[in-house]
């Protein structure tokens, strides 16, 4: 499982305050905790600051890199913000995200292809967000076609089928899992990912729902997720699920996690 660590996101009140106050120590503490927990990429997002997003995203990139060597995931709906933050990255980052909206495709695909970056692609067009599994798979196919035509190799593409809260659509989680299975079957070589915590928004005991959804989604083929790697119970479920599903050769990841005191 490729883990994209989600905690440094300006939608979180404590993170927004730290960004606004340029509290480097707090941001670096968050970055170190996620890196130590095994994150493969650390997501950095300053999207809540309309008009100052570029300034703050660049500050986040520099601040986080002073503390950890883990690659970053540049997270913004504004392609200009990503393009201006990219030159500050010491190692190739992941880009989060593109959609089928022409402005975002044209704004980011040349950079992603030329620099051979990994990219998250949302199953979303300019006028719709897919609800059913069939709609998600259809948009995924169009994303695969556009990105490959631009020169992005399949292995650099992370398709996010989008999961919506079960509090407003009880079929969304099932549709997303079915889409994951379809995408991984039809477009071998691509990855799937998702913003996991969306599934539980508006419900009590959210972490229980998140853990359950993660386990089910991995069983359907999910091989990446945007999650909080410091959530010990989530890590336990992920580690055990990968073992049970046969994704952990000889159970070595599970055994090593146990020896490290993480289970």
Secondary structure, DSSP 8 states (H G I E B T S, - for coil): -EEEE---BTTSHHHHHHHHTT-HHHHHHHHHHHHHTT-SEEEEE-TTSTTTHHHHHHHHHHHHHTT--SEEEEE-S-HHHHHHHHTT-SS--EEEEE-S-HHHHHHHHHHHHHTT-EEEEESB-SS-B--SHHHHHHHHHHHHHHHHHTT--GGGEEEE-----TTT-TTHHHHHHHHHHHHHHHSTT-EEE-BGGGGGTTSSSHHHHHHHHHHHHHHTT--EEEE-TT-HHHHHHHHHHHHHTT-SGGGHHHHHHHHTT--
